[in-house]
Amino acid sequence: MTSFDTTRTSYGTASATNRAFARLADLAAVFTAWNEARVTRNALTGLTDRELADIGLARSDIDSIARSNMIR
């Protein structure tokens, strides 16, 4: 008598799909961080030196602020 086990799933395919979606999510996060830094950099660059001094920044601080993980 022959029997078939039909309860198995393709675990390898599921984990490969999950890894692909995780990489896609990581790529989206990198793009989002880049875009937020770009927007912040452009906004701060548009301010005058006087306006930057009012918020406690110098023009040389713009790149480090744009790259930081501070809440924008």
PQR file with spaces between the fields and no chain letter, atoms N, CA, C, O and H, PARSE charges and radii, in Angstrom:
ATOM       1  N    MET     1       0.848   -1.168    0.000 -0.4000 1.5000
ATOM       2  CA   MET     1       0.000    0.000    0.000 -0.0000 2.0000
ATOM       3  C    MET     1       0.901    1.240    0.000  0.5500 1.7000
ATOM       4  O    MET     1       1.896    1.299    0.721 -0.5500 1.4000
ATOM       5  N    THR     2       0.538    2.209   -0.807 -0.4000 1.5000
ATOM       6  CA   THR     2       1.314    3.431   -0.944 -0.0000 2.0000
ATOM       7  C    THR     2       0.566    4.591   -0.309  0.5500 1.7000
ATOM       8  O    THR     2      -0.655    4.699   -0.422 -0.5500 1.4000
ATOM       9  H    THR     2      -0.271    2.161   -1.393  0.4000 1.0000
ATOM      10  N    SER     3       1.322    5.462    0.363 -0.4000 1.5000
ATOM      11  CA   SER     3       0.679    6.656    0.936 -0.0000 2.0000
ATOM      12  C    SER     3       1.493    7.886    0.549  0.5500 1.7000
ATOM      13  O    SER     3       2.698    7.795    0.315 -0.5500 1.4000
ATOM      14  H    SER     3       2.314    5.375    0.454  0.4000 1.0000
ATOM      15  N    PHE     4       0.839    9.010    0.487 -0.4000 1.5000
ATOM      16  CA   PHE     4       1.476   10.273    0.147 -0.0000 2.0000
ATOM      17  C    PHE     4       1.336   11.243    1.308  0.5500 1.7000
ATOM      18  O    PHE     4       0.265   11.382    1.898 -0.5500 1.4000
ATOM      19  H    PHE     4      -0.140    9.084    0.678  0.4000 1.0000
ATOM      20  N    ASP     5       2.417   11.899    1.616 -0.4000 1.5000
ATOM      21  CA   ASP     5       2.380   12.922    2.664 -0.0000 2.0000
ATOM      22  C    ASP     5       2.075   14.261    1.992  0.5500 1.7000
ATOM      23  O    ASP     5       2.924   14.795    1.278 -0.5500 1.4000
ATOM      24  H    ASP     5       3.287   11.786    1.137  0.4000 1.0000
ATOM      25  N    THR     6       0.898   14.804    2.206 -0.4000 1.5000
ATOM      26  CA   THR     6       0.490   16.060    1.563 -0.0000 2.0000
ATOM      27  C    THR     6       0.498   17.235    2.533  0.5500 1.7000
ATOM      28  O    THR     6      -0.040   18.297    2.218 -0.5500 1.4000
ATOM      29  H    THR     6       0.208   14.371    2.787  0.4000 1.0000
ATOM      30  N    THR     7       1.099   17.063    3.705 -0.4000 1.5000
ATOM      31  CA   THR     7       1.098   18.141    4.694 -0.0000 2.0000
ATOM      32  C    THR     7       2.333   19.016    4.607  0.5500 1.7000
ATOM      33  O    THR     7       2.425   20.021    5.313 -0.5500 1.4000
ATOM      34  H    THR     7       1.535   16.200    3.961  0.4000 1.0000
ATOM      35  N    ARG     8       3.274   18.663    3.766 -0.4000 1.5000
ATOM      36  CA   ARG     8       4.503   19.438    3.668 -0.0000 2.0000
ATOM      37  C    ARG     8       4.285   20.689    2.819  0.5500 1.7000
ATOM      38  O    ARG     8       3.538   20.685    1.841 -0.5500 1.4000
ATOM      39  H    ARG     8       3.199   17.848    3.192  0.4000 1.0000
ATOM      40  N    THR     9       4.952   21.738    3.224 -0.4000 1.5000
ATOM      41  CA   THR     9       4.942   22.957    2.420 -0.0000 2.0000
ATOM      42  C    THR     9       6.343   23.201    1.898  0.5500 1.7000
ATOM      43  O    THR     9       7.296   22.557    2.338 -0.5500 1.4000
ATOM      44  H    THR     9       5.559   21.741    4.019  0.4000 1.0000
ATOM      45  N    SER    10       6.468   24.091    0.997 -0.4000 1.5000
ATOM      46  CA   SER    10       7.790   24.387    0.428 -0.0000 2.0000
ATOM      47  C    SER    10       8.442   25.485    1.257  0.5500 1.7000
ATOM      48  O    SER    10       8.344   26.665    0.922 -0.5500 1.4000
ATOM      49  H    SER    10       5.695   24.614    0.639  0.4000 1.0000
ATOM      50  N    TYR    11       9.095   25.098    2.322 -0.4000 1.5000
ATOM      51  CA   TYR    11       9.698   26.065    3.246 -0.0000 2.0000
ATOM      52  C    TYR    11      10.789   26.888    2.580  0.5500 1.7000
ATOM      53  O    TYR    11      10.930   28.076    2.870 -0.5500 1.4000
ATOM      54  H    TYR    11       9.174   24.139    2.594  0.4000 1.0000
ATOM      55  N    GLY    12      11.553   26.282    1.703 -0.4000 1.5000
ATOM      56  CA   GLY    12      12.624   27.005    1.041 -0.0000 2.0000
ATOM      57  C    GLY    12      12.100   28.159    0.214  0.5500 1.7000
ATOM      58  O    GLY    12      12.708   29.230    0.197 -0.5500 1.4000
ATOM      59  H    GLY    12      11.438   25.317    1.467  0.4000 1.0000
ATOM      60  N    THR    13      11.006   27.970   -0.460 -0.4000 1.5000
ATOM      61  CA   THR    13      10.420   29.027   -1.279 -0.0000 2.0000
ATOM      62  C    THR    13       9.898   30.153   -0.408  0.5500 1.7000
ATOM      63  O    THR    13      10.076   31.326   -0.735 -0.5500 1.4000
ATOM      64  H    THR    13      10.512   27.101   -0.446  0.4000 1.0000
ATOM      65  N    ALA    14       9.260   29.810    0.691 -0.4000 1.5000
ATOM      66  CA   ALA    14       8.706   30.825    1.573 -0.0000 2.0000
ATOM      67  C    ALA    14       9.812   31.684    2.173  0.5500 1.7000
ATOM      68  O    ALA    14       9.667   32.904    2.244 -0.5500 1.4000
ATOM      69  H    ALA    14       9.115   28.857    0.957  0.4000 1.0000
ATOM      70  N    SER    15      10.906   31.079    2.602 -0.4000 1.5000
ATOM      71  CA   SER    15      11.973   31.863    3.207 -0.0000 2.0000
ATOM      72  C    SER    15      12.694   32.710    2.156  0.5500 1.7000
ATOM      73  O    SER    15      13.143   33.817    2.452 -0.5500 1.4000
ATOM      74  H    SER    15      11.024   30.088    2.544  0.4000 1.0000
ATOM      75  N    ALA    16      12.804   32.195    0.939 -0.4000 1.5000
ATOM      76  CA   ALA    16      13.427   32.993   -0.123 -0.0000 2.0000
ATOM      77  C    ALA    16      12.557   34.196   -0.458  0.5500 1.7000
ATOM      78  O    ALA    16      13.068   35.290   -0.698 -0.5500 1.4000
ATOM      79  H    ALA    16      12.440   31.295    0.699  0.4000 1.0000
ATOM      80  N    THR    17      11.259   33.996   -0.473 -0.4000 1.5000
ATOM      81  CA   THR    17      10.340   35.110   -0.726 -0.0000 2.0000
ATOM      82  C    THR    17      10.415   36.127    0.395  0.5500 1.7000
ATOM      83  O    THR    17      10.430   37.332    0.145 -0.5500 1.4000
ATOM      84  H    THR    17      10.844   33.108   -0.277  0.4000 1.0000
ATOM      85  N    ASN    18      10.462   35.652    1.627 -0.4000 1.5000
ATOM      86  CA   ASN    18      10.569   36.570    2.768 -0.0000 2.0000
ATOM      87  C    ASN    18      11.866   37.374    2.706  0.5500 1.7000
ATOM      88  O    ASN    18      11.870   38.570    2.997 -0.5500 1.4000
ATOM      89  H    ASN    18      10.450   34.673    1.830  0.4000 1.0000
ATOM      90  N    ARG    19      12.962   36.723    2.327 -0.4000 1.5000
ATOM      91  CA   ARG    19      14.238   37.443    2.213 -0.0000 2.0000
ATOM      92  C    ARG    19      14.175   38.487    1.115  0.5500 1.7000
ATOM      93  O    ARG    19      14.717   39.582    1.264 -0.5500 1.4000
ATOM      94  H    ARG    19      12.958   35.751    2.090  0.4000 1.0000
ATOM      95  N    ALA    20      13.517   38.157    0.013 -0.4000 1.5000
ATOM      96  CA   ALA    20      13.392   39.110   -1.092 -0.0000 2.0000
ATOM      97  C    ALA    20      12.584   40.324   -0.656  0.5500 1.7000
ATOM      98  O    ALA    20      12.961   41.456   -0.960 -0.5500 1.4000
ATOM      99  H    ALA    20      13.076   37.267   -0.108  0.4000 1.0000
ATOM     100  N    PHE    21      11.485   40.107    0.048 -0.4000 1.5000
ATOM     101  CA   PHE    21      10.688   41.226    0.525 -0.0000 2.0000
ATOM     102  C    PHE    21      11.416   42.025    1.596  0.5500 1.7000
ATOM     103  O    PHE    21      11.252   43.242    1.677 -0.5500 1.4000
ATOM     104  H    PHE    21      11.179   39.187    0.296  0.4000 1.0000
ATOM     105  N    ALA    22      12.220   41.358    2.419 -0.4000 1.5000
ATOM     106  CA   ALA    22      13.010   42.062    3.428 -0.0000 2.0000
ATOM     107  C    ALA    22      14.050   42.950    2.757  0.5500 1.7000
ATOM     108  O    ALA    22      14.271   44.080    3.194 -0.5500 1.4000
ATOM     109  H    ALA    22      12.354   40.369    2.353  0.4000 1.0000
ATOM     110  N    ARG    23      14.687   42.457    1.707 -0.4000 1.5000
ATOM     111  CA   ARG    23      15.656   43.279    0.972 -0.0000 2.0000
ATOM     112  C    ARG    23      14.971   44.453    0.307  0.5500 1.7000
ATOM     113  O    ARG    23      15.520   45.555    0.274 -0.5500 1.4000
ATOM     114  H    ARG    23      14.508   41.539    1.353  0.4000 1.0000
ATOM     115  N    LEU    24      13.781   44.233   -0.222 -0.4000 1.5000
ATOM     116  CA   LEU    24      13.020   45.315   -0.834 -0.0000 2.0000
ATOM     117  C    LEU    24      12.636   46.361    0.207  0.5500 1.7000
ATOM     118  O    LEU    24      12.692   47.559   -0.071 -0.5500 1.4000
ATOM     119  H    LEU    24      13.335   43.339   -0.195  0.4000 1.0000
ATOM     120  N    ALA    25      12.250   45.923    1.395 -0.4000 1.5000
ATOM     121  CA   ALA    25      11.921   46.849    2.478 -0.0000 2.0000
ATOM     122  C    ALA    25      13.162   47.618    2.918  0.5500 1.7000
ATOM     123  O    ALA    25      13.077   48.813    3.202 -0.5500 1.4000
ATOM     124  H    ALA    25      12.205   44.950    1.621  0.4000 1.0000
ATOM     125  N    ASP    26      14.309   46.953    2.979 -0.4000 1.5000
ATOM     126  CA   ASP    26      15.559   47.637    3.325 -0.0000 2.0000
ATOM     127  C    ASP    26      15.913   48.687    2.287  0.5500 1.7000
ATOM     128  O    ASP    26      16.348   49.786    2.632 -0.5500 1.4000
ATOM     129  H    ASP    26      14.378   45.982    2.748  0.4000 1.0000
ATOM     130  N    LEU    27      15.729   48.355    1.027 -0.4000 1.5000
ATOM     131  CA   LEU    27      16.004   49.303   -0.045 -0.0000 2.0000
ATOM     132  C    LEU    27      15.075   50.511    0.046  0.5500 1.7000
ATOM     133  O    LEU    27      15.503   51.647   -0.160 -0.5500 1.4000
ATOM     134  H    LEU    27      15.376   47.463    0.747  0.4000 1.0000
ATOM     135  N    ALA    28      13.819   50.265    0.350 -0.4000 1.5000
ATOM     136  CA   ALA    28      12.861   51.365    0.515 -0.0000 2.0000
ATOM     137  C    ALA    28      13.248   52.243    1.700  0.5500 1.7000
ATOM     138  O    ALA    28      13.107   53.464    1.632 -0.5500 1.4000
ATOM     139  H    ALA    28      13.472   49.343    0.517  0.4000 1.0000
ATOM     140  N    ALA    29      13.730   51.646    2.780 -0.4000 1.5000
ATOM     141  CA   ALA    29      14.150   52.419    3.955 -0.0000 2.0000
ATOM     142  C    ALA    29      15.365   53.272    3.635  0.5500 1.7000
ATOM     143  O    ALA    29      15.456   54.415    4.083 -0.5500 1.4000
ATOM     144  H    ALA    29      13.845   50.654    2.836  0.4000 1.0000
ATOM     145  N    VAL    30      16.298   52.730    2.866 -0.4000 1.5000
ATOM     146  CA   VAL    30      17.490   53.496    2.471 -0.0000 2.0000
ATOM     147  C    VAL    30      17.087   54.678    1.598  0.5500 1.7000
ATOM     148  O    VAL    30      17.585   55.789    1.780 -0.5500 1.4000
ATOM     149  H    VAL    30      16.225   51.802    2.503  0.4000 1.0000
ATOM     150  N    PHE    31      16.187   54.437    0.653 -0.4000 1.5000
ATOM     151  CA   PHE    31      15.729   55.520   -0.214 -0.0000 2.0000
ATOM     152  C    PHE    31      14.997   56.588    0.585  0.5500 1.7000
ATOM     153  O    PHE    31      15.191   57.779    0.343 -0.5500 1.4000
ATOM     154  H    PHE    31      15.783   53.535    0.506  0.4000 1.0000
ATOM     155  N    THR    32      14.163   56.185    1.528 -0.4000 1.5000
ATOM     156  CA   THR    32      13.434   57.138    2.362 -0.0000 2.0000
ATOM     157  C    THR    32      14.386   57.981    3.196  0.5500 1.7000
ATOM     158  O    THR    32      14.205   59.195    3.298 -0.5500 1.4000
ATOM     159  H    THR    32      14.006   55.218    1.725  0.4000 1.0000
ATOM     160  N    ALA    33      15.391   57.362    3.790 -0.4000 1.5000
ATOM     161  CA   ALA    33      16.373   58.107    4.586 -0.0000 2.0000
ATOM     162  C    ALA    33      17.145   59.087    3.714  0.5500 1.7000
ATOM     163  O    ALA    33      17.391   60.222    4.122 -0.5500 1.4000
ATOM     164  H    ALA    33      15.538   56.377    3.706  0.4000 1.0000
ATOM     165  N    TRP    34      17.531   58.653    2.508 -0.4000 1.5000
ATOM     166  CA   TRP    34      18.239   59.550    1.586 -0.0000 2.0000
ATOM     167  C    TRP    34      17.362   60.741    1.219  0.5500 1.7000
ATOM     168  O    TRP    34      17.832   61.879    1.200 -0.5500 1.4000
ATOM     169  H    TRP    34      17.331   57.731    2.176  0.4000 1.0000
ATOM     170  N    ASN    35      16.104   60.485    0.931 -0.4000 1.5000
ATOM     171  CA   ASN    35      15.217   61.567    0.531 -0.0000 2.0000
ATOM     172  C    ASN    35      14.963   62.537    1.683  0.5500 1.7000
ATOM     173  O    ASN    35      14.917   63.747    1.460 -0.5500 1.4000
ATOM     174  H    ASN    35      15.723   59.561    0.946  0.4000 1.0000
ATOM     175  N    GLU    36      14.799   62.038    2.901 -0.4000 1.5000
ATOM     176  CA   GLU    36      14.602   62.914    4.056 -0.0000 2.0000
ATOM     177  C    GLU    36      15.834   63.779    4.292  0.5500 1.7000
ATOM     178  O    GLU    36      15.708   64.959    4.617 -0.5500 1.4000
ATOM     179  H    GLU    36      14.837   61.056    3.082  0.4000 1.0000
ATOM     180  N    ALA    37      17.020   63.207    4.133 -0.4000 1.5000
ATOM     181  CA   ALA    37      18.252   63.989    4.288 -0.0000 2.0000
ATOM     182  C    ALA    37      18.347   65.050    3.204  0.5500 1.7000
ATOM     183  O    ALA    37      18.777   66.173    3.468 -0.5500 1.4000
ATOM     184  H    ALA    37      17.123   62.248    3.868  0.4000 1.0000
ATOM     185  N    ARG    38      17.948   64.703    1.988 -0.4000 1.5000
ATOM     186  CA   ARG    38      17.981   65.661    0.879 -0.0000 2.0000
ATOM     187  C    ARG    38      17.025   66.819    1.130  0.5500 1.7000
ATOM     188  O    ARG    38      17.384   67.975    0.907 -0.5500 1.4000
ATOM     189  H    ARG    38      17.598   63.791    1.774  0.4000 1.0000
ATOM     190  N    VAL    39      15.815   66.526    1.590 -0.4000 1.5000
ATOM     191  CA   VAL    39      14.828   67.565    1.871 -0.0000 2.0000
ATOM     192  C    VAL    39      15.315   68.463    3.011  0.5500 1.7000
ATOM     193  O    VAL    39      15.197   69.686    2.934 -0.5500 1.4000
ATOM     194  H    VAL    39      15.523   65.587    1.771  0.4000 1.0000
ATOM     195  N    THR    40      15.854   67.864    4.055 -0.4000 1.5000
ATOM     196  CA   THR    40      16.371   68.639    5.184 -0.0000 2.0000
ATOM     197  C    THR    40      17.521   69.533    4.747  0.5500 1.7000
ATOM     198  O    THR    40      17.571   70.710    5.103 -0.5500 1.4000
ATOM     199  H    THR    40      15.950   66.870    4.118  0.4000 1.0000
ATOM     200  N    ARG    41      18.446   68.972    3.973 -0.4000 1.5000
ATOM     201  CA   ARG    41      19.589   69.740    3.484 -0.0000 2.0000
ATOM     202  C    ARG    41      19.120   70.927    2.639  0.5500 1.7000
ATOM     203  O    ARG    41      19.631   72.037    2.791 -0.5500 1.4000
ATOM     204  H    ARG    41      18.406   68.016    3.684  0.4000 1.0000
ATOM     205  N    ASN    42      18.151   70.698    1.753 -0.4000 1.5000
ATOM     206  CA   ASN    42      17.650   71.781    0.909 -0.0000 2.0000
ATOM     207  C    ASN    42      16.939   72.853    1.727  0.5500 1.7000
ATOM     208  O    ASN    42      17.072   74.043    1.441 -0.5500 1.4000
ATOM     209  H    ASN    42      17.735   69.797    1.630  0.4000 1.0000
ATOM     210  N    ALA    43      16.188   72.442    2.739 -0.4000 1.5000
ATOM     211  CA   ALA    43      15.484   73.414    3.574 -0.0000 2.0000
ATOM     212  C    ALA    43      16.467   74.268    4.369  0.5500 1.7000
ATOM     213  O    ALA    43      16.300   75.484    4.462 -0.5500 1.4000
ATOM     214  H    ALA    43      16.079   71.476    2.972  0.4000 1.0000
ATOM     215  N    LEU    44      17.480   73.642    4.935 -0.4000 1.5000
ATOM     216  CA   LEU    44      18.455   74.401    5.721 -0.0000 2.0000
ATOM     217  C    LEU    44      19.338   75.265    4.835  0.5500 1.7000
ATOM     218  O    LEU    44      19.735   76.356    5.243 -0.5500 1.4000
ATOM     219  H    LEU    44      17.616   72.654    4.859  0.4000 1.0000
ATOM     220  N    THR    45      19.648   74.807    3.651 -0.4000 1.5000
ATOM     221  CA   THR    45      20.467   75.595    2.734 -0.0000 2.0000
ATOM     222  C    THR    45      19.723   76.858    2.298  0.5500 1.7000
ATOM     223  O    THR    45      20.344   77.881    2.008 -0.5500 1.4000
ATOM     224  H    THR    45      19.325   73.921    3.320  0.4000 1.0000
ATOM     225  N    GLY    46      18.404   76.783    2.254 -0.4000 1.5000
ATOM     226  CA   GLY    46      17.598   77.937    1.860 -0.0000 2.0000
ATOM     227  C    GLY    46      17.519   79.028    2.912  0.5500 1.7000
ATOM     228  O    GLY    46      17.068   80.135    2.618 -0.5500 1.4000
ATOM     229  H    GLY    46      17.900   75.952    2.489  0.4000 1.0000
ATOM     230  N    LEU    47      17.945   78.740    4.126 -0.4000 1.5000
ATOM     231  CA   LEU    47      17.905   79.745    5.194 -0.0000 2.0000
ATOM     232  C    LEU    47      19.115   80.669    5.107  0.5500 1.7000
ATOM     233  O    LEU    47      20.174   80.287    4.609 -0.5500 1.4000
ATOM     234  H    LEU    47      18.311   77.841    4.365  0.4000 1.0000
ATOM     235  N    THR    48      18.939   81.871    5.591 -0.4000 1.5000
ATOM     236  CA   THR    48      20.058   82.810    5.648 -0.0000 2.0000
ATOM     237  C    THR    48      20.936   82.468    6.840  0.5500 1.7000
ATOM     238  O    THR    48      20.545   81.681    7.702 -0.5500 1.4000
ATOM     239  H    THR    48      18.078   82.182    5.995  0.4000 1.0000
ATOM     240  N    ASP    49      22.118   83.059    6.887 -0.4000 1.5000
ATOM     241  CA   ASP    49      23.023   82.826    8.021 -0.0000 2.0000
ATOM     242  C    ASP    49      22.387   83.312    9.321  0.5500 1.7000
ATOM     243  O    ASP    49      22.581   82.708   10.376 -0.5500 1.4000
ATOM     244  H    ASP    49      22.435   83.698    6.187  0.4000 1.0000
ATOM     245  N    ARG    50      21.641   84.387    9.244 -0.4000 1.5000
ATOM     246  CA   ARG    50      20.965   84.926   10.433 -0.0000 2.0000
ATOM     247  C    ARG    50      19.901   83.945   10.937  0.5500 1.7000
ATOM     248  O    ARG    50      19.789   83.710   12.140 -0.5500 1.4000
ATOM     249  H    ARG    50      21.484   84.878    8.387  0.4000 1.0000
ATOM     250  N    GLU    51      19.132   83.381   10.022 -0.4000 1.5000
ATOM     251  CA   GLU    51      18.100   82.417   10.416 -0.0000 2.0000
ATOM     252  C    GLU    51      18.721   81.145   10.985  0.5500 1.7000
ATOM     253  O    GLU    51      18.202   80.569   11.941 -0.5500 1.4000
ATOM     254  H    GLU    51      19.223   83.572    9.045  0.4000 1.0000
ATOM     255  N    LEU    52      19.822   80.712   10.399 -0.4000 1.5000
ATOM     256  CA   LEU    52      20.514   79.547   10.951 -0.0000 2.0000
ATOM     257  C    LEU    52      21.043   79.835   12.350  0.5500 1.7000
ATOM     258  O    LEU    52      20.963   78.983   13.234 -0.5500 1.4000
ATOM     259  H    LEU    52      20.243   81.179    9.622  0.4000 1.0000
ATOM     260  N    ALA    53      21.585   81.036   12.552 -0.4000 1.5000
ATOM     261  CA   ALA    53      22.091   81.413   13.876 -0.0000 2.0000
ATOM     262  C    ALA    53      20.953   81.459   14.895  0.5500 1.7000
ATOM     263  O    ALA    53      21.154   81.130   16.064 -0.5500 1.4000
ATOM     264  H    ALA    53      21.650   81.729   11.834  0.4000 1.0000
ATOM     265  N    ASP    54      19.767   81.863   14.460 -0.4000 1.5000
ATOM     266  CA   ASP    54      18.614   81.912   15.368 -0.0000 2.0000
ATOM     267  C    ASP    54      18.237   80.530   15.893  0.5500 1.7000
ATOM     268  O    ASP    54      17.746   80.411   17.016 -0.5500 1.4000
ATOM     269  H    ASP    54      19.604   82.130   13.510  0.4000 1.0000
ATOM     270  N    ILE    55      18.455   79.500   15.108 -0.4000 1.5000
ATOM     271  CA   ILE    55      18.133   78.148   15.572 -0.0000 2.0000
ATOM     272  C    ILE    55      19.371   77.412   16.082  0.5500 1.7000
ATOM     273  O    ILE    55      19.327   76.212   16.353 -0.5500 1.4000
ATOM     274  H    ILE    55      18.853   79.597   14.196  0.4000 1.0000
ATOM     275  N    GLY    56      20.465   78.143   16.207 -0.4000 1.5000
ATOM     276  CA   GLY    56      21.673   77.579   16.816 -0.0000 2.0000
ATOM     277  C    GLY    56      22.524   76.750   15.880  0.5500 1.7000
ATOM     278  O    GLY    56      23.237   75.851   16.325 -0.5500 1.4000
ATOM     279  H    GLY    56      20.501   79.118   15.987  0.4000 1.0000
ATOM     280  N    LEU    57      22.462   77.037   14.591 -0.4000 1.5000
ATOM     281  CA   LEU    57      23.258   76.292   13.621 -0.0000 2.0000
ATOM     282  C    LEU    57      24.158   77.217   12.825  0.5500 1.7000
ATOM     283  O    LEU    57      23.895   78.413   12.697 -0.5500 1.4000
ATOM     284  H    LEU    57      21.883   77.768   14.229  0.4000 1.0000
ATOM     285  N    ALA    58      25.202   76.653   12.306 -0.4000 1.5000
ATOM     286  CA   ALA    58      26.064   77.353   11.352 -0.0000 2.0000
ATOM     287  C    ALA    58      25.931   76.632   10.021  0.5500 1.7000
ATOM     288  O    ALA    58      25.486   75.485    9.974 -0.5500 1.4000
ATOM     289  H    ALA    58      25.416   75.682   12.410  0.4000 1.0000
ATOM     290  N    ARG    59      26.309   77.292    8.953 -0.4000 1.5000
ATOM     291  CA   ARG    59      26.198   76.690    7.625 -0.0000 2.0000
ATOM     292  C    ARG    59      27.002   75.383    7.536  0.5500 1.7000
ATOM     293  O    ARG    59      26.642   74.476    6.786 -0.5500 1.4000
ATOM     294  H    ARG    59      26.671   78.224    8.991  0.4000 1.0000
ATOM     295  N    SER    60      28.074   75.300    8.297 -0.4000 1.5000
ATOM     296  CA   SER    60      28.898   74.074    8.276 -0.0000 2.0000
ATOM     297  C    SER    60      28.219   72.897    8.974  0.5500 1.7000
ATOM     298  O    SER    60      28.672   71.761    8.831 -0.5500 1.4000
ATOM     299  H    SER    60      28.366   76.037    8.906  0.4000 1.0000
ATOM     300  N    ASP    61      27.155   73.139    9.718 -0.4000 1.5000
ATOM     301  CA   ASP    61      26.437   72.074   10.426 -0.0000 2.0000
ATOM     302  C    ASP    61      25.389   71.378    9.558  0.5500 1.7000
ATOM     303  O    ASP    61      24.861   70.337    9.949 -0.5500 1.4000
ATOM     304  H    ASP    61      26.788   74.062    9.834  0.4000 1.0000
ATOM     305  N    ILE    62      25.086   71.930    8.403 -0.4000 1.5000
ATOM     306  CA   ILE    62      23.961   71.448    7.607 -0.0000 2.0000
ATOM     307  C    ILE    62      24.125   69.982    7.214  0.5500 1.7000
ATOM     308  O    ILE    62      23.187   69.201    7.373 -0.5500 1.4000
ATOM     309  H    ILE    62      25.514   72.776    8.086  0.4000 1.0000
ATOM     310  N    ASP    63      25.283   69.593    6.708 -0.4000 1.5000
ATOM     311  CA   ASP    63      25.466   68.197    6.285 -0.0000 2.0000
ATOM     312  C    ASP    63      25.349   67.218    7.443  0.5500 1.7000
ATOM     313  O    ASP    63      24.742   66.156    7.296 -0.5500 1.4000
ATOM     314  H    ASP    63      26.045   70.227    6.579  0.4000 1.0000
ATOM     315  N    SER    64      25.917   67.557    8.581 -0.4000 1.5000
ATOM     316  CA   SER    64      25.840   66.630    9.719 -0.0000 2.0000
ATOM     317  C    SER    64      24.417   66.533   10.263  0.5500 1.7000
ATOM     318  O    SER    64      24.002   65.464   10.710 -0.5500 1.4000
ATOM     319  H    SER    64      26.410   68.419    8.700  0.4000 1.0000
ATOM     320  N    ILE    65      23.670   67.624   10.232 -0.4000 1.5000
ATOM     321  CA   ILE    65      22.284   67.595   10.672 -0.0000 2.0000
ATOM     322  C    ILE    65      21.444   66.770    9.695  0.5500 1.7000
ATOM     323  O    ILE    65      20.601   65.981   10.122 -0.5500 1.4000
ATOM     324  H    ILE    65      24.007   68.493    9.868  0.4000 1.0000
ATOM     325  N    ALA    66      21.660   66.940    8.416 -0.4000 1.5000
ATOM     326  CA   ALA    66      20.893   66.212    7.403 -0.0000 2.0000
ATOM     327  C    ALA    66      21.160   64.711    7.493  0.5500 1.7000
ATOM     328  O    ALA    66      20.245   63.920    7.265 -0.5500 1.4000
ATOM     329  H    ALA    66      22.345   67.581    8.069  0.4000 1.0000
ATOM     330  N    ARG    67      22.371   64.301    7.815 -0.4000 1.5000
ATOM     331  CA   ARG    67      22.707   62.877    7.899 -0.0000 2.0000
ATOM     332  C    ARG    67      22.330   62.252    9.235  0.5500 1.7000
ATOM     333  O    ARG    67      22.274   61.027    9.338 -0.5500 1.4000
ATOM     334  H    ARG    67      23.114   64.944    8.000  0.4000 1.0000
ATOM     335  N    SER    68      22.073   63.049   10.248 -0.4000 1.5000
ATOM     336  CA   SER    68      21.819   62.500   11.574 -0.0000 2.0000
ATOM     337  C    SER    68      20.452   61.836   11.632  0.5500 1.7000
ATOM     338  O    SER    68      19.617   62.019   10.746 -0.5500 1.4000
ATOM     339  H    SER    68      22.118   64.045   10.164  0.4000 1.0000
ATOM     340  N    ASN    69      20.241   61.075   12.670 -0.4000 1.5000
ATOM     341  CA   ASN    69      18.973   60.368   12.870 -0.0000 2.0000
ATOM     342  C    ASN    69      18.042   61.153   13.784  0.5500 1.7000
ATOM     343  O    ASN    69      17.128   60.583   14.381 -0.5500 1.4000
ATOM     344  H    ASN    69      20.919   60.926   13.390  0.4000 1.0000
ATOM     345  N    MET    70      18.268   62.434   13.894 -0.4000 1.5000
ATOM     346  CA   MET    70      17.412   63.255   14.732 -0.0000 2.0000
ATOM     347  C    MET    70      16.007   63.314   14.123  0.5500 1.7000
ATOM     348  O    MET    70      15.841   63.174   12.912 -0.5500 1.4000
ATOM     349  H    MET    70      19.010   62.896   13.409  0.4000 1.0000
ATOM     350  N    ILE    71      15.019   63.518   14.963 -0.4000 1.5000
ATOM     351  CA   ILE    71      13.651   63.657   14.471 -0.0000 2.0000
ATOM     352  C    ILE    71      13.558   64.967   13.724  0.5500 1.7000
ATOM     353  O    ILE    71      13.937   66.017   14.244 -0.5500 1.4000
ATOM     354  H    ILE    71      15.155   63.632   15.947  0.4000 1.0000
ATOM     355  N    ARG    72      13.056   64.907   12.514 -0.4000 1.5000
ATOM     356  CA   ARG    72      12.960   66.104   11.681 -0.0000 2.0000
ATOM     357  C    ARG    72      11.593   66.706   11.788  0.5500 1.7000
ATOM     358  O    ARG    72      11.316   67.726   11.156 -0.5500 1.4000
ATOM     359  H    ARG    72      12.748   64.054   12.092  0.4000 1.0000
